[in-house]
């Protein structure tokens, strides 16, 4: 009889969404509850598919949380699995190691939380025996590989390892318990249930190495369809992996082409059409869209001036589309070049002067100081606004100077009636 399990990681239950709440409290409430809904659906999937086990590869919690409401919710979901005879195997990731709930919560007997020294559990049938191994983070930091702590694979069994790791490194993720695919291949394990990186990846070789990604996106940087893995170990030891979606809300970046548009009504129509198409491409109940307007248009000045009106139009269209939300509206469109070059001499001179000013070291230093002061005054969760490194901050300042110049010129040209 085959052995079947669901593999997930990085639920980050009730992770804070303060930056989103600043923009839209109702939307923040939706996304804030989405991680719980995802866990409930993962449990539903386990019960519907009558799997033998649920594997959680770290970061079930989100740091130093103290909410007993979260604890009660988790205990209730685990009790559903316990009642159905489904085993749960979990390792602690870097966020779990910082959570007070981790140390205080009492879970049902079906739940095995592996410790920091490494251990394994044998289960399955006589025809399809398996051994599930795991090693947890003892502390929030794990700068060295945890692979040496795993027990040797059990002979004659299909060995499954659970590991929270950044692998060889990934953009936007700190280094935790680093290891390579080659290391995992040499381990003798047939399936590696990984966690930590929020983007799904799958490698099939001597071992199946699966990073399921976050099952529910929390912001626009975690856009796209989010899934868990439904894994079957056949009687012959063959492994098959299926993706199953569990998220209730999906983030999407949507680009609207405004190139050459001269009529405001056509602009609104294009925005509405883009939202409808985005909704059609999302299977989740809710689509959360970041609209980005691109192209050169005589409407550039009006789009900047009346951004609030355009956002209101987009939100109305989103409401009519159904279960669609606007995360942000970003105007990255530019003015038609001829709108300035055809203007009177002073605008041409100003355009040239502003272009040269962008390369002035003193001006740039002043802008850098202003940005540094602004970032210092922001809440911690918004301080990456200008980037995570000197290079990213430099590019951010370049963008500010270019866009600021374009906006000034567009407003001046618009005041002459050329971009109304």
C-alpha positions in Angstrom: 0.0 0.0 0.0 1.5 3.4 -1.0 2.6 5.9 1.6 1.2 9.4 1.0 1.9 12.7 2.6 1.4 16.4 2.2 4.6 18.6 2.4 4.4 22.3 3.2 6.5 25.0 4.9 6.7 28.7 5.8 3.1 29.3 6.8 4.2 32.2 9.1 0.9 32.1 10.9 -0.5 35.6 11.7 2.6 37.3 10.4 2.3 41.1 10.8 1.2 43.2 7.8 1.7 46.7 9.1 2.8 48.2 5.9 -0.2 46.9 4.1 -2.5 48.1 6.9 -1.2 51.6 6.4 -2.7 51.6 2.9 -5.9 49.5 3.3 -7.0 48.1 6.7 -9.7 45.9 5.1 -7.2 44.4 2.7 -4.7 43.9 5.5 -7.4 42.0 7.5 -8.0 39.7 4.5 -4.3 38.9 4.0 -3.7 38.7 7.7 -6.2 35.9 8.1 -5.2 34.2 4.9 -2.4 32.2 6.5 -4.9 30.5 8.9 -7.2 29.7 6.0 -4.2 28.1 4.2 -3.4 25.9 7.2 -7.1 24.9 7.5 -7.1 24.0 3.8 -3.9 22.0 4.1 -5.6 20.0 6.9 -8.7 19.6 4.7 -6.5 18.3 1.9 -4.9 15.8 4.2 -8.3 14.5 5.3 -9.8 14.5 1.7 -6.8 12.6 0.3 -6.6 10.3 3.3 -2.9 10.8 3.5 -0.7 9.1 6.1 1.2 12.2 7.2 1.6 16.0 7.1 5.2 17.3 6.9 5.9 20.9 7.9 9.4 22.0 7.1 9.8 24.9 9.4 8.5 28.5 10.0 4.9 27.5 11.0 5.0 30.5 13.2 6.3 34.0 12.6 8.9 35.0 15.2 8.3 36.2 18.7 4.5 35.8 18.8 2.5 35.5 22.0 -1.0 35.1 20.7 -2.9 32.3 22.4 -5.6 32.7 19.8 -3.0 31.4 17.3 -2.1 28.6 19.7 -5.7 27.5 20.1 -6.3 27.6 16.3 -3.2 25.5 15.6 -4.2 23.0 18.3 -7.7 22.7 16.9 -6.3 21.9 13.4 -3.8 19.4 14.7 -6.6 17.7 16.7 -8.5 17.2 13.4 -5.6 15.3 12.0 -5.1 13.3 15.3 -8.8 12.2 15.2 -8.2 11.0 11.6 -5.0 9.1 12.4 -2.8 11.4 10.3 0.7 11.8 11.7 2.3 15.2 11.7 6.1 15.7 11.4 7.6 19.1 11.9 11.0 20.8 12.3 11.6 24.3 13.7 12.9 26.9 11.4 14.5 30.2 12.2 11.2 31.9 13.0 9.9 29.0 15.0 13.0 29.1 17.1 12.2 32.7 18.1 8.5 32.0 18.9 7.3 31.7 22.5 4.4 29.5 21.3 7.0 26.9 20.2 8.0 26.3 23.8 4.6 26.7 25.4 2.1 25.0 23.1 1.0 21.4 23.9 0.0 19.6 20.7 -1.9 16.3 20.2 0.0 12.9 20.2 0.0 12.7 16.4 2.5 15.6 16.2 6.2 14.9 16.3 8.5 17.9 16.5 12.1 16.9 15.8 14.8 18.3 18.0 18.1 19.9 17.3 20.1 16.7 17.5 18.4 14.8 14.8 16.1 11.8 14.9 13.9 9.6 12.8 10.5 7.8 13.0 9.7 4.6 11.1 6.2 4.0 9.8 4.3 3.0 6.7 3.3 -0.6 5.7 5.4 -3.7 5.4 5.2 -3.3 1.7 6.1 0.4 1.7 8.1 1.2 4.9 9.5 4.7 5.3 11.7 6.5 7.8 11.1 10.2 8.3 14.1 12.2 9.6 14.3 15.7 10.9 16.6 18.3 12.5 15.3 21.5 14.0 16.9 24.9 14.6 17.9 25.2 18.2 18.4 28.9 17.8 17.1 31.5 15.3 20.6 31.5 13.7 22.0 28.5 11.9 25.1 29.6 10.0 26.4 26.0 9.5 25.0 23.0 7.7 22.6 20.8 9.7 23.2 17.7 7.4 25.9 16.2 9.7 23.2 16.0 12.5 20.9 13.7 10.5 21.0 10.0 11.3 22.2 7.6 8.5 19.4 6.4 6.1 17.7 3.3 7.3 18.5 0.3 5.2 15.5 -1.2 3.3 13.3 1.9 3.9 12.4 4.9 1.9 14.2 7.7 3.8 12.6 11.2 3.9 14.4 14.2 5.3 12.9 17.4 6.6 15.2 20.4 6.6 14.8 24.2 6.8 17.6 25.6 4.7 18.5 28.5 2.4 20.4 25.9 0.3 23.3 27.7 -1.5 21.6 31.0 -1.0 18.7 32.9 -2.6 18.0 36.6 -3.3 16.0 38.1 -0.4 16.7 35.3 2.0 19.4 35.3 4.7 21.7 32.2 4.9 20.4 29.5 7.1 21.7 25.9 7.5 23.4 26.1 4.0 23.9 23.0 1.9 24.0 22.1 -1.8 21.9 19.9 -4.0 25.0 17.7 -4.4 25.0 17.3 -0.6 21.4 16.2 -0.6 21.9 13.9 -3.5 24.8 12.1 -1.7 22.8 11.6 1.5 21.0 8.4 0.5 17.6 10.0 1.2 15.0 9.6 -1.5 12.9 12.7 -0.7 14.0 16.0 0.9 11.2 18.1 2.3 12.7 21.6 2.5 11.5 24.9 3.7 12.6 28.5 4.1 12.7 29.9 0.5 9.3 31.2 -0.4 9.4 30.4 -4.1 8.6 26.8 -5.2 11.3 24.7 -6.7 11.7 21.0 -7.5 14.7 18.9 -8.4 14.5 15.3 -9.4 17.6 13.1 -9.4 18.8 10.4 -7.1 16.6 12.3 -4.6 13.5 14.3 -5.0 14.4 17.7 -3.5 11.3 19.9 -3.1 11.0 23.5 -1.8 7.2 24.0 -1.8 7.4 27.7 -1.3 5.1 29.7 0.9 1.5 28.4 0.7 -0.1 31.8 1.0 1.6 35.0 -0.3 1.6 37.9 2.1 2.5 40.8 -0.2 3.3 41.7 -3.8 6.8 40.3 -3.5 5.2 36.9 -3.0 3.0 37.1 -6.1 1.6 34.2 -8.1 -0.1 30.9 -7.4 0.9 29.2 -4.1 0.8 25.5 -3.5 1.8 22.6 -1.3 3.0 19.1 -2.4 1.0 16.0 -2.3 3.6 13.2 -2.4 3.1 9.4 -3.0 5.7 6.8 -2.3 4.7 3.7 -4.3 5.1 0.1 -3.3 8.0 0.0 -5.7 9.6 3.0 -4.0 8.8 5.3 -6.9 7.9 8.9 -5.9 5.4 11.2 -7.5 4.8 14.8 -6.5 1.6 16.8 -7.3 1.0 20.5 -6.6 -2.2 21.5 -4.9 -3.2 25.1 -4.4 -4.4 26.2 -0.9 -4.2 30.0 -0.9 -7.3 32.1 -0.6 -5.7 35.3 -2.0 -3.2 35.7 -4.9 -1.1 38.7 -5.5 -0.5 39.8 -9.1 1.5 42.6 -10.8 -0.5 43.9 -13.8 0.9 46.2 -16.4 -1.4 48.5 -18.3 -0.2 49.9 -21.6 -1.0 53.6 -21.9 1.3 54.3 -24.9 -0.1 57.2 -26.9 -3.5 57.4 -25.1 -5.1 60.9 -25.4 -8.5 60.2 -23.8 -9.1 59.7 -20.1 -12.1 57.5 -20.7 -9.9 55.1 -22.8 -7.3 55.1 -20.0 -10.0 54.0 -17.5 -11.3 51.4 -20.0 -7.8 49.9 -20.4 -7.4 49.7 -16.6 -10.8 47.9 -16.3 -9.9 45.4 -19.0 -6.5 44.7 -17.4 -8.3 44.0 -14.1 -10.8 41.7 -15.7 -8.0 39.7 -17.4 -6.0 39.5 -14.2 -9.1 38.1 -12.3 -9.6 35.5 -15.0 -6.1 34.3 -14.5 -6.4 33.8 -10.8 -7.8 30.6 -9.4 -7.8 31.8 -5.7 -11.0 33.4 -4.3 -9.3 36.8 -4.1 -7.0 38.6 -6.5 -4.8 41.4 -5.1 -3.5 43.5 -7.9 -0.7 46.0 -8.2 -1.4 48.2 -11.2 1.6 49.6 -13.1 1.0 52.1 -15.9 3.6 52.1 -18.6 4.1 54.1 -21.8 4.4 57.6 -23.1 1.2 59.6 -23.2 -0.1 63.2 -23.3 -2.2 62.2 -20.3 1.0 61.9 -18.2 0.5 65.1 -16.2 -3.2 64.4 -15.6 -2.4 60.9 -14.4 0.0 62.3 -11.9 -2.3 65.1 -10.8 -5.4 63.0 -10.6 -3.9 59.8 -9.4 -6.5 59.6 -6.6 -9.3 59.8 -9.1 -7.7 57.1 -11.3 -7.2 54.9 -8.2 -10.9 55.4 -7.3 -11.9 54.3 -10.8 -9.7 51.2 -10.5 -11.1 50.3 -7.1 -14.6 50.6 -8.5 -13.7 48.4 -11.4 -12.1 45.9 -9.0 -15.3 45.8 -6.9 -17.4 45.2 -10.0 -15.1 42.5 -11.2 -15.6 40.7 -7.9 -13.2 39.7 -5.1 -10.5 41.8 -6.7 -8.5 44.3 -4.7 -6.1 47.1 -5.6 -2.8 46.8 -3.7 -1.3 50.0 -5.2 -1.5 52.1 -8.4 1.9 53.0 -9.7 2.3 55.5 -12.5 5.5 54.7 -14.4 4.3 56.3 -17.6 6.1 59.2 -19.1 5.3 62.3 -21.1 5.4 62.2 -24.9 8.8 63.6 -25.7 7.5 66.1 -28.2 5.3 67.7 -25.6 8.4 69.4 -24.1 10.6 69.9 -27.2 7.7 71.6 -29.0 7.2 74.0 -26.1 8.7 77.5 -25.7 12.4 77.9 -25.3 12.4 78.1 -21.5 11.1 74.6 -21.1 13.7 73.3 -23.4 16.4 75.1 -21.5 14.9 73.8 -18.2 14.9 70.2 -19.5 18.6 70.5 -20.4 19.5 72.1 -17.1 17.7 69.4 -15.1 19.4 66.7 -17.1 22.8 68.2 -16.2 21.8 68.7 -12.6 21.2 65.0 -12.2 24.9 64.4 -12.6 25.9 67.1 -10.2 27.6 65.6 -7.2 26.5 68.2 -4.7 22.9 67.9 -5.7 23.1 64.1 -5.5 24.6 64.3 -2.1 21.8 66.5 -0.9 19.3 64.0 -2.2 21.1 61.1 -0.6 21.0 62.9 2.8 17.3 63.6 2.4 16.6 59.9 1.6 18.7 58.8 4.5 16.8 61.1 6.9 13.5 59.9 5.5 14.4 56.2 5.9 15.5 56.7 9.5 12.1 58.2 10.3 10.1 55.3 8.8 8.8 52.4 10.8 11.2 49.4 10.7 9.0 47.4 8.3 9.3 50.2 5.7 13.0 51.0 5.9 13.8 48.9 2.9 12.0 51.4 0.7 15.2 52.7 -0.7 16.8 49.3 -1.0 18.9 46.8 1.0 22.4 47.9 -0.1 24.4 50.8 -1.3 23.9 49.8 -4.9 20.2 49.5 -4.5 20.0 52.9 -2.8 22.0 54.4 -5.6 19.6 53.1 -8.2 16.7 54.3 -6.1 18.1 57.8 -6.1 18.7 57.7 -9.8 15.1 56.8 -10.3 14.0 59.7 -8.0 16.0 62.2 -9.9 14.7 61.0 -13.3 11.1 60.7 -12.3 11.2 64.0 -10.4 12.5 65.8 -13.4 9.9 64.2 -15.7 7.1 65.1 -13.3 8.2 68.8 -13.1 8.4 69.1 -16.8 5.1 67.3 -17.3 3.4 69.7 -14.9 4.9 72.7 -16.5 3.9 71.4 -20.0 0.4 70.6 -18.6 0.0 74.1 -17.3 0.4 75.3 -20.9 -2.5 73.0 -22.0 -0.2 70.6 -23.8 -1.0 67.5 -21.6 -4.5 68.3 -20.2 
